[in-house]
Amino acid sequence: MNKIRVRRIVQLVSLGISVSLFVLLIQGTLPVAHEYCPYASVCFGVWKIGAKFAPFIFPVAIIIGAAIALSSLFLGRWFCGYVCPIGTIQELVFSTRKSRKKFKQLIPYKAHKRLNIIKYIVFLFTAITAFLAAQYLYMKFCPVLAIAHIQNITIAGIFVLGIVILAGFFVERFWCRYICPYAALMNVIQKIADLFGIKRYKIFRNIHTSINCFNCLNYCPMNIDIGYNEKISDINCIKCLSCVRQCSKNDKEKSKCIYRD
C-alpha cells in the first residue's frame, strides 16, 4: 500500500472519529468541544488564566494538543495533512470543483506570502486573550465550536464556517494556509527547531530525473514554491504528497519523493 493511499485512509478514519464526536457534542452527550480540541492547549492549559479557570482544565485536550504541537519539531505539520478534520473537509470541498486549475491564478505568490502573516496575528491574539482570561473575544469565531455546538451557532460562527467552506472551494485549504492559529503555533515550533538544529522529516525529490514541469508546485495545496530545490524545507508543508501524485513522470521514472533528512 503506497503512502498516498495510507494518508487517505488515515484522513477518513480521523474524519469519522471527529464526526462522531461532533454528533455527540450536538446531541449534548458530551459537554464541551474544548475537551477534545487540541488548540485548547493554548486557550486554557498553557498558563493560569484567572480565578474562574484552573490551569489544565481540559487535561486530555491539552495533552493531545501539546503532543501534536511538539511532534512538529520532528514531523512538521503532518497533523494538518493527515488528521485535522477542518483540513480534510476543505480538501473534500475543493475536490468537488469540476476544474482543478490551481490557485496560482487566484492568489499570486507575493499576495500569498503576505496573507500567510494573518495566521500569526490570529495566534498572537488568541494567546494574549487567553492569558487575560478573555477567550470570549474569539470563541464565537472558532470553527470547531461552530460545528460542535451548531444549535447555538452565532453570526460570527456562520461567517467563519463560510470562509472554511466557500473560500475553501476556490482556494484549497484557505483556512489552513492563512488563518488557522494552531498552524501558526506549529510553524513557530518548527522555526525554533531550526534555530537549535533539530532535524525534521522532509519531502525530497530526485533532481536528476525531474523534468522541471512544476506540476508539483501548481498542485501544492499550500502553494509552496518548490522551484528547483531538492528538498521541501518550507514550514507550511503538510506532507500531503500531492506533489508526488501530480508528478508528470510515469511510475517507473517518477521523481523520488521520500521522507528523510
C-alpha positions, 0 to 999 in steps of 0.5 A, spaced: 500 500 500 503 506 497 503 512 502 498 516 498 493 511 499 495 510 507 494 518 508 487 517 505 485 512 509 488 515 515 484 522 513 477 518 513 478 514 519 480 521 523 474 524 519 469 519 522 472 519 529 471 527 529 464 526 526 462 522 531 464 526 536 461 532 533 454 528 533 455 527 540 457 534 542 450 536 538 446 531 541 449 534 548 452 527 550 458 530 551 459 537 554 464 541 551 468 541 544 474 544 548 475 537 551 477 534 545 480 540 541 487 540 541 488 548 540 485 548 547 492 547 549 493 554 548 486 557 550 486 554 557 492 549 559 498 553 557 498 558 563 493 560 569 488 564 566 484 567 572 480 565 578 474 562 574 479 557 570 484 552 573 490 551 569 489 544 565 482 544 565 481 540 559 487 535 561 486 530 555 485 536 550 491 539 552 495 533 552 493 531 545 494 538 543 501 539 546 503 532 543 501 534 536 504 541 537 511 538 539 511 532 534 512 538 529 519 539 531 520 532 528 514 531 523 512 538 521 505 539 520 503 532 518 497 533 523 494 538 518 495 533 512 493 527 515 488 528 521 485 535 522 478 534 520 477 542 518 483 540 513 480 534 510 473 537 509 476 543 505 480 538 501 473 534 500 470 541 498 475 543 493 475 536 490 468 537 488 470 543 483 469 540 476 476 544 474 482 543 478 486 549 475 490 551 481 490 557 485 496 560 482 491 564 478 487 566 484 492 568 489 499 570 486 505 568 490 507 575 493 499 576 495 500 569 498 506 570 502 503 576 505 496 573 507 500 567 510 502 573 516 494 573 518 495 566 521 500 569 526 496 575 528 490 570 529 495 566 534 498 572 537 491 574 539 488 568 541 494 567 546 494 574 549 486 573 550 487 567 553 492 569 558 487 575 560 482 570 561 478 573 555 477 567 550 470 570 549 473 575 544 474 569 539 470 563 541 464 565 537 469 565 531 472 558 532 470 553 527 470 547 531 465 550 536 461 552 530 460 545 528 460 542 535 455 546 538 451 548 531 444 549 535 447 555 538 451 557 532 452 565 532 453 570 526 460 570 527 460 562 527 456 562 520 461 567 517 467 563 519 464 556 517 463 560 510 470 562 509 472 554 511 467 552 506 466 557 500 473 560 500 475 553 501 472 551 494 476 556 490 482 556 494 484 549 497 485 549 504 484 557 505 483 556 512 489 552 513 494 556 509 492 563 512 488 563 518 488 557 522 492 559 529 494 552 531 498 552 524 501 558 526 503 555 533 506 549 529 510 553 524 513 557 530 515 550 533 518 548 527 522 555 526 525 554 533 527 547 531 531 550 526 534 555 530 537 549 535 538 544 529 533 539 530 532 535 524 525 534 521 522 529 516 522 532 509 519 531 502 525 530 497 525 529 490 530 526 485 533 532 481 536 528 476 530 525 473 525 531 474 523 534 468 522 541 471 514 541 469 512 544 476 506 540 476 508 539 483 508 546 485 501 548 481 498 542 485 501 544 492 495 545 496 499 550 500 502 553 494 509 552 496 514 554 491 518 548 490 522 551 484 528 547 483 530 545 490 531 538 492 528 538 498 521 541 501 524 545 507 518 550 507 514 550 514 507 550 511 508 543 508 503 538 510 506 532 507 500 531 503 504 528 497 500 531 492 506 533 489 508 526 488 501 524 485 501 530 480 508 528 478 508 528 470 513 522 470 510 515 469 511 510 475 517 507 473 521 514 472 517 518 477 521 523 481 523 520 488 519 523 493 521 520 500 521 522 507 528 523 510 533 528 512 
